[in-house]
Each structure stands twice: as structure tokens, then as C-alpha cells.
Amino acid sequence: MPTKSSVGKSSYTRSRKLLKPGGIYLTTVPSLQILMWMLVTRNFGKTRAGIAFTGLRKPQAMAQDVKYMSDLTASGHYVPVIDRTYNLKEAATAQAHAESGRKSGSVVLNLHDPGE
């Protein structure tokens, strides 16, 4: 069974043993720890650490990323880890759960009301 990890919940130190040789751990959150690991893994080790500044990309590039991830999901090559799904009326509860530190995957807000 594959190991699951949520975005922002695991450090490079904890995740590196899960990476295949040549694998790259990416984060979008800069920290002194990840900067140190980037320098170390650039020259040593079988895996690498890096930062992806995805929010700075142009809208067209972001759209390509979304399509790419959608295709990976549809093909079964990527399985998102979803903790809970809420409807729009539960947005405040969803936000509280997301900020609680107890989620074990993405919190999804369904904008489509199934009753419509």
C-alpha cells in the first residue's frame, strides 16, 4: 500500500526515505531548513530538496499545471489525499478544520450544491 502524505505536513527529513533514487522533495514554503537541504542535496545524496515558487507563475502556465495534474489523476498515476469534503454552506467549518492542524489531506469545498 502506498504511503500517504499531505502537503505541508512532512519535512524533507521525514520524506526523503520515501523518495526513489533521483526523487525530488518540493515545498512551496521557504525555510532555513529547506534552504540548507537544497545546498546539501545539490552535491550529496541520492535525493534532492527544492522550493517551487508556483504562485509566481503566469496564468497560462498555471492552467497547464492544472491540466497536467487532472490528466495524472484521471489516469490513476496521481491519487490526491482528501481528508474531508464540505458543501458551500459548511465553508466556515471547512476553514476551521483546515486550520486545526488535525487534517490528514486536502479539505475540499464543493461549490456545486447536490440539491440543485
VMD Tcl script that builds the backbone (N, CA, C; Angstrom):
set m [mol new atoms 348]
animate dup $m
set s [atomselect $m all]
$s set {name element resname resid chain x y z} {
  {N N MET 1 A 0.853 -1.186 0.000}
  {CA C MET 1 A 0.000 0.000 0.000}
  {C C MET 1 A 0.888 1.235 0.000}
  {N N PRO 2 A 0.610 2.243 -0.855}
  {CA C PRO 2 A 1.452 3.428 -0.906}
  {C C PRO 2 A 1.349 4.249 0.375}
  {N N THR 3 A 2.429 4.908 0.724}
  {CA C THR 3 A 2.430 5.801 1.866}
  {C C THR 3 A 1.807 7.118 1.447}
  {N N LYS 4 A 0.971 7.668 2.321}
  {CA C LYS 4 A 0.308 8.936 2.016}
  {C C LYS 4 A 0.926 10.041 2.851}
  {N N SER 5 A 1.012 11.201 2.264}
  {CA C SER 5 A 1.495 12.370 2.975}
  {C C SER 5 A 0.731 13.573 2.460}
  {N N SER 6 A 0.440 14.479 3.351}
  {CA C SER 6 A -0.297 15.676 2.982}
  {C C SER 6 A 0.649 16.830 2.751}
  {N N VAL 7 A 0.238 17.724 1.909}
  {CA C VAL 7 A 1.033 18.908 1.621}
  {C C VAL 7 A 1.253 19.692 2.907}
  {N N GLY 8 A 2.487 20.082 3.137}
  {CA C GLY 8 A 2.814 20.891 4.298}
  {C C GLY 8 A 2.879 20.131 5.600}
  {N N LYS 9 A 2.691 18.843 5.587}
  {CA C LYS 9 A 2.667 18.058 6.818}
  {C C LYS 9 A 3.930 17.251 7.047}
  {N N SER 10 A 4.838 17.223 6.093}
  {CA C SER 10 A 6.022 16.394 6.247}
  {C C SER 10 A 7.242 17.133 5.719}
  {N N SER 11 A 8.318 17.052 6.464}
  {CA C SER 11 A 9.553 17.730 6.084}
  {C C SER 11 A 10.369 16.860 5.130}
  {N N TYR 12 A 11.400 17.451 4.560}
  {CA C TYR 12 A 12.315 16.672 3.721}
  {C C TYR 12 A 12.947 15.562 4.556}
  {N N THR 13 A 13.339 15.876 5.779}
  {CA C THR 13 A 13.975 14.882 6.643}
  {C C THR 13 A 13.082 13.659 6.809}
  {N N ARG 14 A 11.782 13.870 7.027}
  {CA C ARG 14 A 10.855 12.750 7.195}
  {C C ARG 14 A 10.524 12.074 5.870}
  {N N SER 15 A 10.535 12.819 4.782}
  {CA C SER 15 A 10.084 12.292 3.495}
  {C C SER 15 A 11.171 11.639 2.660}
  {N N ARG 16 A 12.417 11.958 2.896}
  {CA C ARG 16 A 13.482 11.501 1.989}
  {C C ARG 16 A 13.580 9.992 1.881}
  {N N LYS 17 A 13.249 9.266 2.939}
  {CA C LYS 17 A 13.317 7.800 2.861}
  {C C LYS 17 A 12.219 7.228 1.959}
  {N N LEU 18 A 11.212 8.024 1.647}
  {CA C LEU 18 A 10.129 7.584 0.761}
  {C C LEU 18 A 10.426 7.867 -0.710}
  {N N LEU 19 A 11.420 8.715 -0.964}
  {CA C LEU 19 A 11.766 9.082 -2.335}
  {C C LEU 19 A 12.591 7.993 -3.004}
  {N N LYS 20 A 12.340 7.784 -4.274}
  {CA C LYS 20 A 13.175 6.875 -5.061}
  {C C LYS 20 A 14.494 7.580 -5.351}
  {N N PRO 21 A 15.559 6.832 -5.669}
  {CA C PRO 21 A 16.805 7.481 -6.066}
  {C C PRO 21 A 16.541 8.458 -7.218}
  {N N GLY 22 A 17.037 9.659 -7.076}
  {CA C GLY 22 A 16.798 10.701 -8.067}
  {C C GLY 22 A 15.535 11.493 -7.806}
  {N N GLY 23 A 14.739 11.081 -6.797}
  {CA C GLY 23 A 13.490 11.778 -6.470}
  {C C GLY 23 A 13.743 13.145 -5.861}
  {N N ILE 24 A 12.769 14.021 -6.007}
  {CA C ILE 24 A 12.898 15.390 -5.509}
  {C C ILE 24 A 11.742 15.710 -4.579}
  {N N TYR 25 A 12.058 16.197 -3.398}
  {CA C TYR 25 A 11.066 16.699 -2.447}
  {C C TYR 25 A 10.887 18.181 -2.747}
  {N N LEU 26 A 9.658 18.603 -3.032}
  {CA C LEU 26 A 9.389 20.015 -3.312}
  {C C LEU 26 A 8.465 20.594 -2.255}
  {N N THR 27 A 8.748 21.808 -1.870}
  {CA C THR 27 A 7.876 22.549 -0.975}
  {C C THR 27 A 7.644 23.920 -1.579}
  {N N THR 28 A 6.556 24.551 -1.184}
  {CA C THR 28 A 6.292 25.925 -1.620}
  {C C THR 28 A 6.545 26.897 -0.481}
  {N N VAL 29 A 7.040 26.378 0.648}
  {CA C VAL 29 A 7.266 27.202 1.839}
  {C C VAL 29 A 8.762 27.304 2.126}
  {N N PRO 30 A 9.359 28.467 1.855}
  {CA C PRO 30 A 10.782 28.627 2.126}
  {C C PRO 30 A 11.064 28.606 3.635}
  {N N SER 31 A 12.136 27.942 4.021}
  {CA C SER 31 A 12.579 27.932 5.418}
  {C C SER 31 A 14.090 27.747 5.427}
  {N N LEU 32 A 14.708 28.055 6.551}
  {CA C LEU 32 A 16.157 27.841 6.655}
  {C C LEU 32 A 16.488 26.364 6.490}
  {N N GLN 33 A 15.647 25.496 7.036}
  {CA C GLN 33 A 15.893 24.056 6.939}
  {C C GLN 33 A 15.902 23.596 5.480}
  {N N ILE 34 A 14.915 23.990 4.703}
  {CA C ILE 34 A 14.855 23.525 3.307}
  {C C ILE 34 A 15.983 24.158 2.489}
  {N N LEU 35 A 16.345 25.391 2.781}
  {CA C LEU 35 A 17.472 26.012 2.078}
  {C C LEU 35 A 18.767 25.245 2.354}
  {N N MET 36 A 18.963 24.808 3.611}
  {CA C MET 36 A 20.139 24.017 3.948}
  {C C MET 36 A 20.123 22.690 3.187}
  {N N TRP 37 A 18.957 22.018 3.170}
  {CA C TRP 37 A 18.870 20.736 2.466}
  {C C TRP 37 A 19.074 20.907 0.961}
  {N N MET 38 A 18.636 22.016 0.405}
  {CA C MET 38 A 18.860 22.260 -1.028}
  {C C MET 38 A 20.354 22.310 -1.325}
  {N N LEU 39 A 21.105 23.021 -0.478}
  {CA C LEU 39 A 22.554 23.123 -0.680}
  {C C LEU 39 A 23.234 21.766 -0.512}
  {N N VAL 40 A 22.840 21.016 0.522}
  {CA C VAL 40 A 23.462 19.718 0.797}
  {C C VAL 40 A 23.142 18.716 -0.305}
  {N N THR 41 A 21.865 18.633 -0.698}
  {CA C THR 41 A 21.471 17.601 -1.662}
  {C C THR 41 A 21.881 17.931 -3.089}
  {N N ARG 42 A 22.247 19.154 -3.344}
  {CA C ARG 42 A 22.733 19.503 -4.680}
  {C C ARG 42 A 23.995 18.724 -5.014}
  {N N ASN 43 A 24.824 18.482 -3.999}
  {CA C ASN 43 A 26.114 17.833 -4.214}
  {C C ASN 43 A 26.233 16.428 -3.630}
  {N N PHE 44 A 25.359 16.095 -2.680}
  {CA C PHE 44 A 25.476 14.806 -1.987}
  {C C PHE 44 A 24.114 14.122 -1.919}
  {N N GLY 45 A 24.135 12.813 -1.817}
  {CA C GLY 45 A 22.910 12.057 -1.595}
  {C C GLY 45 A 22.241 11.585 -2.872}
  {N N LYS 46 A 21.260 10.722 -2.686}
  {CA C LYS 46 A 20.542 10.125 -3.813}
  {C C LYS 46 A 19.245 10.852 -4.147}
  {N N THR 47 A 18.809 11.755 -3.269}
  {CA C THR 47 A 17.593 12.530 -3.498}
  {C C THR 47 A 17.922 14.005 -3.384}
  {N N ARG 48 A 16.946 14.842 -3.739}
  {CA C ARG 48 A 17.174 16.289 -3.689}
  {C C ARG 48 A 16.022 16.978 -2.999}
  {N N ALA 49 A 16.270 18.174 -2.519}
  {CA C ALA 49 A 15.255 19.021 -1.908}
  {C C ALA 49 A 15.178 20.307 -2.704}
  {N N GLY 50 A 13.980 20.876 -2.799}
  {CA C GLY 50 A 13.830 22.112 -3.556}
  {C C GLY 50 A 12.599 22.894 -3.147}
  {N N ILE 51 A 12.536 24.130 -3.626}
  {CA C ILE 51 A 11.388 25.014 -3.401}
  {C C ILE 51 A 10.779 25.318 -4.760}
  {N N ALA 52 A 9.456 25.245 -4.842}
  {CA C ALA 52 A 8.739 25.583 -6.070}
  {C C ALA 52 A 7.914 26.840 -5.809}
  {N N PHE 53 A 8.261 27.921 -6.449}
  {CA C PHE 53 A 7.530 29.180 -6.287}
  {C C PHE 53 A 6.390 29.226 -7.305}
  {N N THR 54 A 5.418 28.340 -7.121}
  {CA C THR 54 A 4.340 28.171 -8.100}
  {C C THR 54 A 3.419 29.370 -8.186}
  {N N GLY 55 A 3.270 30.126 -7.117}
  {CA C GLY 55 A 2.380 31.287 -7.133}
  {C C GLY 55 A 2.887 32.426 -7.994}
  {N N LEU 56 A 4.137 32.368 -8.405}
  {CA C LEU 56 A 4.717 33.433 -9.219}
  {C C LEU 56 A 4.607 33.148 -10.714}
  {N N ARG 57 A 4.037 32.013 -11.068}
  {CA C ARG 57 A 3.940 31.636 -12.477}
  {C C ARG 57 A 2.826 32.398 -13.172}
  {N N LYS 58 A 2.928 32.515 -14.484}
  {CA C LYS 58 A 1.906 33.187 -15.289}
  {C C LYS 58 A 0.644 32.322 -15.331}
  {N N PRO 59 A -0.537 32.941 -15.495}
  {CA C PRO 59 A -1.800 32.189 -15.511}
  {C C PRO 59 A -1.828 31.041 -16.531}
  {N N GLN 60 A -1.220 31.244 -17.708}
  {CA C GLN 60 A -1.207 30.182 -18.719}
  {C C GLN 60 A -0.425 28.969 -18.227}
  {N N ALA 61 A 0.694 29.212 -17.560}
  {CA C ALA 61 A 1.498 28.112 -17.031}
  {C C ALA 61 A 0.758 27.394 -15.911}
  {N N MET 62 A 0.047 28.153 -15.075}
  {CA C MET 62 A -0.737 27.531 -14.006}
  {C C MET 62 A -1.855 26.674 -14.592}
  {N N ALA 63 A -2.490 27.144 -15.654}
  {CA C ALA 63 A -3.551 26.373 -16.311}
  {C C ALA 63 A -2.990 25.062 -16.865}
  {N N GLN 64 A -1.794 25.106 -17.430}
  {CA C GLN 64 A -1.154 23.879 -17.926}
  {C C GLN 64 A -0.876 22.915 -16.777}
  {N N ASP 65 A -0.464 23.460 -15.638}
  {CA C ASP 65 A -0.215 22.614 -14.461}
  {C C ASP 65 A -1.498 21.925 -14.006}
  {N N VAL 66 A -2.598 22.672 -13.972}
  {CA C VAL 66 A -3.879 22.103 -13.547}
  {C C VAL 66 A -4.298 20.998 -14.507}
  {N N LYS 67 A -4.146 21.220 -15.810}
  {CA C LYS 67 A -4.497 20.191 -16.785}
  {C C LYS 67 A -3.611 18.959 -16.615}
  {N N TYR 68 A -2.328 19.179 -16.404}
  {CA C TYR 68 A -1.390 18.072 -16.210}
  {C C TYR 68 A -1.789 17.238 -14.989}
  {N N MET 69 A -2.085 17.902 -13.872}
  {CA C MET 69 A -2.487 17.184 -12.665}
  {C C MET 69 A -3.824 16.479 -12.867}
  {N N SER 70 A -4.723 17.101 -13.605}
  {CA C SER 70 A -6.011 16.477 -13.917}
  {C C SER 70 A -5.807 15.204 -14.735}
  {N N ASP 71 A -4.927 15.267 -15.722}
  {CA C ASP 71 A -4.630 14.087 -16.548}
  {C C ASP 71 A -3.989 12.976 -15.712}
  {N N LEU 72 A -3.062 13.341 -14.821}
  {CA C LEU 72 A -2.436 12.335 -13.950}
  {C C LEU 72 A -3.481 11.677 -13.048}
  {N N THR 73 A -4.403 12.486 -12.536}
  {CA C THR 73 A -5.456 11.955 -11.665}
  {C C THR 73 A -6.378 11.031 -12.440}
  {N N ALA 74 A -6.795 11.454 -13.627}
  {CA C ALA 74 A -7.706 10.644 -14.450}
  {C C ALA 74 A -7.071 9.311 -14.831}
  {N N SER 75 A -5.750 9.302 -15.040}
  {CA C SER 75 A -5.064 8.069 -15.440}
  {C C SER 75 A -4.731 7.169 -14.248}
  {N N GLY 76 A -4.924 7.672 -13.028}
  {CA C GLY 76 A -4.611 6.892 -11.839}
  {C C GLY 76 A -3.160 6.984 -11.399}
  {N N HIS 77 A -2.354 7.796 -12.080}
  {CA C HIS 77 A -0.952 7.947 -11.704}
  {C C HIS 77 A -0.758 8.871 -10.507}
  {N N TYR 78 A -1.779 9.643 -10.191}
  {CA C TYR 78 A -1.759 10.504 -9.013}
  {C C TYR 78 A -3.091 10.329 -8.302}
  {N N VAL 79 A -3.022 10.042 -7.018}
  {CA C VAL 79 A -4.236 9.894 -6.212}
  {C C VAL 79 A -4.178 10.940 -5.107}
  {N N PRO 80 A -5.019 11.971 -5.198}
  {CA C PRO 80 A -4.984 13.008 -4.164}
  {C C PRO 80 A -5.449 12.456 -2.816}
  {N N VAL 81 A -4.853 12.960 -1.753}
  {CA C VAL 81 A -5.250 12.574 -0.397}
  {C C VAL 81 A -6.267 13.604 0.073}
  {N N ILE 82 A -7.516 13.175 0.218}
  {CA C ILE 82 A -8.597 14.076 0.621}
  {C C ILE 82 A -9.046 13.688 2.025}
  {N N ASP 83 A -8.945 14.622 2.941}
  {CA C ASP 83 A -9.350 14.379 4.320}
  {C C ASP 83 A -10.878 14.443 4.445}
  {N N ARG 84 A -11.448 15.551 4.014}
  {CA C ARG 84 A -12.899 15.733 4.111}
  {C C ARG 84 A -13.379 16.637 2.977}
  {N N THR 85 A -14.657 16.459 2.644}
  {CA C THR 85 A -15.310 17.309 1.652}
  {C C THR 85 A -16.496 17.996 2.318}
  {N N TYR 86 A -16.617 19.291 2.100}
  {CA C TYR 86 A -17.702 20.083 2.673}
  {C C TYR 86 A -18.486 20.748 1.548}
  {N N ASN 87 A -19.767 21.040 1.804}
  {CA C ASN 87 A -20.517 21.829 0.832}
  {C C ASN 87 A -20.335 23.309 1.167}
  {N N LEU 88 A -20.764 24.173 0.271}
  {CA C LEU 88 A -20.525 25.609 0.403}
  {C C LEU 88 A -21.108 26.175 1.698}
  {N N LYS 89 A -22.233 25.649 2.141}
  {CA C LYS 89 A -22.855 26.141 3.376}
  {C C LYS 89 A -21.996 25.831 4.607}
  {N N GLU 90 A -21.056 24.886 4.471}
  {CA C GLU 90 A -20.184 24.490 5.574}
  {C C GLU 90 A -18.786 25.106 5.460}
  {N N ALA 91 A -18.682 26.203 4.700}
  {CA C ALA 91 A -17.366 26.805 4.438}
  {C C ALA 91 A -16.636 27.194 5.716}
  {N N ALA 92 A -17.335 27.746 6.675}
  {CA C ALA 92 A -16.687 28.148 7.928}
  {C C ALA 92 A -16.161 26.929 8.683}
  {N N THR 93 A -16.933 25.861 8.700}
  {CA C THR 93 A -16.499 24.622 9.355}
  {C C THR 93 A -15.290 24.038 8.625}
  {N N ALA 94 A -15.326 24.075 7.293}
  {CA C ALA 94 A -14.206 23.565 6.495}
  {C C ALA 94 A -12.935 24.347 6.792}
  {N N GLN 95 A -13.042 25.669 6.873}
  {CA C GLN 95 A -11.881 26.511 7.168}
  {C C GLN 95 A -11.345 26.207 8.559}
  {N N ALA 96 A -12.235 26.058 9.519}
  {CA C ALA 96 A -11.806 25.748 10.887}
  {C C ALA 96 A -11.073 24.409 10.929}
  {N N HIS 97 A -11.586 23.424 10.196}
  {CA C HIS 97 A -10.924 22.116 10.168}
  {C C HIS 97 A -9.553 22.221 9.493}
  {N N ALA 98 A -9.473 22.977 8.406}
  {CA C ALA 98 A -8.202 23.140 7.692}
  {C C ALA 98 A -7.157 23.806 8.580}
  {N N GLU 99 A -7.579 24.734 9.415}
  {CA C GLU 99 A -6.647 25.459 10.278}
  {C C GLU 99 A -6.373 24.733 11.600}
  {N N SER 100 A -7.086 23.652 11.862}
  {CA C SER 100 A -6.979 22.964 13.156}
  {C C SER 100 A -5.651 22.237 13.358}
  {N N GLY 101 A -4.960 21.924 12.255}
  {CA C GLY 101 A -3.729 21.154 12.367}
  {C C GLY 101 A -3.977 19.660 12.492}
  {N N ARG 102 A -5.247 19.241 12.382}
  {CA C ARG 102 A -5.572 17.829 12.530}
  {C C ARG 102 A -5.992 17.174 11.220}
  {N N LYS 103 A -5.915 17.894 10.123}
  {CA C LYS 103 A -6.317 17.292 8.848}
  {C C LYS 103 A -5.215 16.368 8.340}
  {N N SER 104 A -5.627 15.350 7.590}
  {CA C SER 104 A -4.650 14.384 7.075}
  {C C SER 104 A -4.684 14.331 5.557}
  {N N GLY 105 A -5.050 15.420 4.942}
  {CA C GLY 105 A -5.126 15.522 3.493}
  {C C GLY 105 A -5.762 16.850 3.144}
  {N N SER 106 A -6.157 16.998 1.908}
  {CA C SER 106 A -6.799 18.239 1.473}
  {C C SER 106 A -8.216 18.332 2.013}
  {N N VAL 107 A -8.625 19.539 2.293}
  {CA C VAL 107 A -10.008 19.820 2.659}
  {C C VAL 107 A -10.643 20.414 1.412}
  {N N VAL 108 A -11.684 19.766 0.914}
  {CA C VAL 108 A -12.311 20.159 -0.347}
  {C C VAL 108 A -13.617 20.883 -0.065}
  {N N LEU 109 A -13.800 22.016 -0.721}
  {CA C LEU 109 A -15.051 22.765 -0.627}
  {C C LEU 109 A -15.787 22.585 -1.940}
  {N N ASN 110 A -16.919 21.881 -1.909}
  {CA C ASN 110 A -17.712 21.603 -3.097}
  {C C ASN 110 A -18.600 22.812 -3.371}
  {N N LEU 111 A -18.348 23.476 -4.492}
  {CA C LEU 111 A -19.123 24.670 -4.835}
  {C C LEU 111 A -20.456 24.343 -5.497}
  {N N HIS 112 A -20.633 23.113 -5.882}
  {CA C HIS 112 A -21.887 22.684 -6.514}
  {C C HIS 112 A -22.788 22.077 -5.447}
  {N N ASP 113 A -23.976 22.595 -5.296}
  {CA C ASP 113 A -24.935 22.056 -4.335}
  {C C ASP 113 A -25.604 20.839 -4.947}
  {N N PRO 114 A -25.431 19.645 -4.371}
  {CA C PRO 114 A -26.018 18.425 -4.942}
  {C C PRO 114 A -27.532 18.490 -5.043}
  {N N GLY 115 A -28.180 19.377 -4.269}
  {CA C GLY 115 A -29.630 19.508 -4.315}
  {C C GLY 115 A -30.130 20.312 -5.505}
  {N N GLU 116 A -29.208 20.927 -6.241}
  {CA C GLU 116 A -29.639 21.766 -7.393}
  {C C GLU 116 A -29.930 20.931 -8.605}
}
mol reanalyze $m
mol bondsrecalc $m
mol representation Tube
mol addrep $m
